[in-house]
Amino acid sequence: MKNVGEAPQEELATGERSTRNRVARSILDHGPSTVAELAGRLGLTQAAVRRHLDALVADDVVAPREQRVYGARTRGRPAKVFALTDCGRDAFDQSYDKLAAEALHWISQSAGGGELGDAAVAAFARARLAATAEKYREQLAAVAPEQRAETLARALTADGYAATARSAPVGEQLCQHHCPVAHVAEQFPQLCEAETELFSHLLGTHVQRLATIAHGDGVCTTFIPRVETVSPQQEPKTTTASASTAGRNPA
């Protein structure tokens, strides 16, 4: 028989775990976040968020880091953000990373290794995205050009990438806060490169990969330059950008 007061304690512990999971899930969905951002999204006090973050840090689920700033820095110290660790991502991602890495290694070696092996893995990465590309292409074709980044973000979110689109100087940034193949992409950057090529084709413009989870960043960030308005007879012009840094952190 349970002692008096035991059930309420269990309920309290369950509630604490549930809220803690909400904090971790919010970081997964939105990327590295400050205490204030988490409190606002979850309807909690900042003190409560800090308590849960302390527990998550102790469990190696999240880790504090300096907020990364793209473009000109503002005055003052950058805000501290909390990002998921590899252990934290693994708690959400039940993938077969080892099997996938071994399969790609086999593809590379079967093609002869070296440049031939890299090319074979790249071909596989493009083929893997072919079916997805057609689905995304249909969704983007149904909206105006200025809505394509947001539409692509919603499509990626539906496929588990927790993506958002936001305005940036002379363009937009497509942010993927989760990557189901991040651990494999650490060894095979062709996966990131193929995805960046896909974004370029779908959006009809060159894009530039600024950061990737696979290379230690908190978010996969792709810059999409703004397309200038032109007449139907002209080719669209964009600001200079490149997909050559796909899968790599240029910083």
C-alpha positions as CSV (number, residue, x, y, z in Angstrom):
1,M,0.0,0.0,0.0
2,K,1.3,3.5,-0.8
3,N,2.0,5.9,1.9
4,V,-0.1,9.0,2.2
5,G,1.4,11.8,0.1
6,E,3.2,9.4,-2.2
7,A,0.8,9.8,-5.1
8,P,0.9,13.6,-5.1
9,Q,4.7,13.4,-5.2
10,E,4.6,11.0,-8.2
11,E,2.2,13.4,-10.0
12,L,4.5,16.3,-9.3
13,A,7.5,14.4,-10.6
14,T,5.5,13.4,-13.7
15,G,4.5,17.0,-14.3
16,E,8.1,18.2,-13.9
17,R,9.2,15.6,-16.5
18,S,6.4,16.7,-18.9
19,T,7.4,20.3,-18.6
20,R,11.0,19.5,-19.0
21,N,10.2,17.6,-22.2
22,R,8.3,20.6,-23.4
23,V,11.3,22.8,-22.9
24,A,13.6,20.4,-24.8
25,R,11.0,20.0,-27.6
26,S,10.7,23.8,-28.0
27,I,14.4,24.0,-28.5
28,L,14.2,21.2,-31.1
29,D,11.4,22.9,-32.9
30,H,12.8,26.5,-32.8
31,G,16.5,26.0,-32.5
32,P,18.9,27.4,-29.8
33,S,16.8,29.6,-27.5
34,T,17.2,32.1,-24.7
35,V,15.5,31.8,-21.4
36,A,13.2,34.6,-22.3
37,E,12.2,33.1,-25.6
38,L,11.4,29.7,-24.0
39,A,9.4,31.4,-21.2
40,G,7.4,33.3,-23.8
41,R,6.7,30.3,-26.0
42,L,5.8,27.9,-23.2
43,G,3.9,30.3,-20.9
44,L,6.3,29.8,-18.0
45,T,8.2,32.1,-15.7
46,Q,11.9,32.6,-16.5
47,A,12.8,31.2,-13.1
48,A,10.9,28.0,-14.0
49,V,12.6,27.7,-17.3
50,R,16.0,28.2,-15.7
51,R,15.2,25.4,-13.3
52,H,14.3,23.0,-16.0
53,L,17.3,24.0,-18.1
54,D,19.6,23.3,-15.2
55,A,18.2,19.8,-15.0
56,L,18.5,19.3,-18.8
57,V,22.1,20.6,-18.7
58,A,22.9,18.2,-15.9
59,D,21.4,15.3,-18.0
60,D,23.5,16.4,-21.1
61,V,20.3,17.0,-23.0
62,V,21.0,20.7,-23.7
63,A,24.1,22.9,-23.4
64,P,24.5,26.7,-23.1
65,R,26.4,28.5,-25.8
66,E,27.0,32.1,-27.0
67,Q,24.3,33.1,-29.5
68,R,25.6,33.2,-33.0
69,V,25.0,36.4,-34.8
70,Y,24.8,36.7,-38.6
71,G,25.7,40.1,-40.0
72,A,26.7,43.1,-38.0
73,R,26.8,42.6,-34.2
74,T,24.8,44.8,-31.9
75,R,26.4,46.4,-28.9
76,G,26.8,44.5,-25.7
77,R,27.4,40.8,-24.9
78,P,25.5,38.2,-27.0
79,A,22.7,36.6,-25.2
80,K,23.2,33.0,-23.9
81,V,21.2,30.4,-25.7
82,F,20.5,26.8,-25.0
83,A,20.9,24.2,-27.7
84,L,20.3,20.4,-27.9
85,T,23.3,18.2,-27.5
86,D,23.9,15.1,-29.6
87,C,22.5,13.1,-26.7
88,G,19.4,15.4,-26.6
89,R,18.8,15.0,-30.4
90,D,19.1,11.2,-30.0
91,A,16.3,11.2,-27.5
92,F,14.0,12.6,-30.2
93,D,15.5,10.8,-33.2
94,Q,15.2,7.1,-33.4
95,S,17.2,6.6,-36.6
96,Y,19.5,3.9,-37.8
97,D,22.5,6.1,-38.1
98,K,25.1,3.4,-37.9
99,L,23.4,1.3,-40.5
100,A,23.0,4.3,-42.8
101,A,26.6,5.3,-42.5
102,E,27.8,1.7,-43.2
103,A,25.6,1.6,-46.3
104,L,27.0,4.8,-47.6
105,H,30.5,3.7,-46.9
106,W,29.8,0.5,-48.8
107,I,28.4,2.5,-51.8
108,S,31.6,4.6,-51.8
109,Q,33.9,1.6,-51.6
110,S,32.0,-0.3,-54.2
111,A,32.4,2.6,-56.6
112,G,36.2,2.6,-56.1
113,G,36.6,5.0,-53.2
114,G,38.2,8.4,-53.6
115,E,36.5,10.8,-56.0
116,L,34.5,7.9,-57.6
117,G,33.2,7.0,-54.2
118,D,32.3,10.6,-53.4
119,A,30.4,10.8,-56.7
120,A,28.5,7.6,-56.0
121,V,27.4,8.9,-52.6
122,A,26.4,12.2,-54.2
123,A,24.3,10.4,-56.8
124,F,22.6,8.4,-54.1
125,A,21.9,11.6,-52.1
126,R,20.2,13.2,-55.1
127,A,18.2,10.0,-55.9
128,R,17.0,9.9,-52.3
129,L,15.5,13.4,-52.6
130,A,13.9,12.8,-56.0
131,A,10.5,11.7,-54.7
132,T,10.5,14.5,-52.1
133,A,11.5,17.0,-54.7
134,E,8.4,16.3,-56.8
135,K,6.1,16.7,-53.8
136,Y,7.7,20.0,-52.8
137,R,7.7,21.3,-56.4
138,E,3.9,20.8,-56.6
139,Q,3.4,22.8,-53.4
140,L,5.7,25.6,-54.4
141,A,4.1,25.9,-57.9
142,A,0.8,26.7,-56.3
143,V,2.0,29.9,-54.5
144,A,3.5,33.2,-55.5
145,P,7.4,33.5,-55.6
146,E,7.5,35.6,-52.5
147,Q,5.7,32.8,-50.6
148,R,7.9,29.9,-51.7
149,A,10.4,30.0,-48.8
150,E,7.6,29.9,-46.2
151,T,5.8,27.1,-48.2
152,L,9.0,25.1,-48.4
153,A,9.5,25.6,-44.6
154,R,6.0,24.2,-43.9
155,A,6.7,21.2,-46.2
156,L,10.0,20.5,-44.5
157,T,8.3,20.7,-41.1
158,A,5.8,18.1,-42.2
159,D,8.7,15.8,-43.0
160,G,10.3,16.3,-39.5
161,Y,12.8,19.1,-40.1
162,A,11.1,21.7,-37.8
163,A,11.7,24.4,-40.4
164,T,11.0,28.2,-40.4
165,A,11.5,31.0,-42.9
166,R,12.4,34.5,-41.8
167,S,13.3,37.8,-43.4
168,A,17.0,38.7,-43.8
169,P,18.9,41.5,-45.4
170,V,18.4,41.3,-49.2
171,G,16.6,38.0,-48.9
172,E,15.3,35.3,-46.5
173,Q,16.8,32.6,-44.3
174,L,15.4,29.1,-44.3
175,C,16.2,27.5,-40.9
176,Q,15.9,23.8,-40.2
177,H,15.9,23.2,-36.4
178,H,16.1,19.4,-36.7
179,C,17.9,17.1,-39.1
180,P,17.1,13.4,-39.0
181,V,20.3,12.5,-40.8
182,A,22.7,14.9,-39.0
183,H,25.0,12.2,-37.6
184,V,25.4,10.6,-41.0
185,A,25.9,13.9,-42.7
186,E,28.9,14.6,-40.5
187,Q,30.7,11.8,-42.4
188,F,29.0,12.3,-45.8
189,P,28.5,16.0,-46.6
190,Q,27.0,15.0,-49.9
191,L,23.7,14.7,-48.1
192,C,23.8,18.4,-47.2
193,E,25.0,19.3,-50.7
194,A,22.2,17.5,-52.4
195,E,19.7,19.1,-50.2
196,T,21.1,22.6,-50.9
197,E,21.0,21.8,-54.7
198,L,17.3,20.8,-54.3
199,F,16.4,24.0,-52.5
200,S,18.1,26.0,-55.4
201,H,16.1,24.1,-58.0
202,L,12.8,24.4,-56.2
203,L,13.2,28.1,-55.5
204,G,14.6,29.0,-58.9
205,T,17.6,30.9,-57.5
206,H,21.1,30.2,-56.2
207,V,21.2,29.7,-52.4
208,Q,24.0,29.6,-49.8
209,R,24.2,27.3,-46.9
210,L,25.4,29.3,-43.9
211,A,25.4,26.7,-41.2
212,T,24.6,23.0,-40.6
213,I,23.7,20.9,-37.6
214,A,26.0,18.2,-39.0
215,H,29.0,20.6,-38.5
216,G,28.2,21.7,-35.0
217,D,25.8,24.6,-35.6
218,G,22.5,24.7,-33.7
219,V,20.4,25.2,-36.9
220,C,20.8,24.4,-40.6
221,T,20.6,27.9,-42.1
222,T,20.2,28.5,-45.9
223,F,20.3,32.1,-47.3
224,I,17.8,32.7,-50.1
225,P,18.6,35.9,-52.0
226,R,15.7,38.1,-53.1
227,V,14.8,37.8,-56.7
228,E,14.6,41.2,-58.5
229,T,11.3,42.0,-60.3
230,V,11.8,41.6,-64.1
231,S,9.7,41.4,-67.2
232,P,8.6,37.9,-68.4
233,Q,11.1,38.1,-71.3
234,Q,14.1,38.5,-68.9
235,E,15.9,36.0,-66.8
236,P,15.4,36.7,-63.1
237,K,18.4,38.3,-61.4
238,T,19.6,37.6,-57.9
239,T,22.2,38.8,-55.6
240,T,25.4,36.7,-55.6
241,A,25.1,33.5,-53.6
242,S,26.4,30.0,-54.0
243,A,25.6,26.5,-52.9
244,S,29.3,25.6,-52.9
245,T,29.4,25.7,-49.1
246,A,26.6,23.3,-48.7
247,G,27.1,21.0,-45.7
248,R,30.1,23.1,-44.4
249,N,30.4,25.8,-41.8
250,P,32.2,28.7,-43.6
251,A,32.9,30.5,-40.3
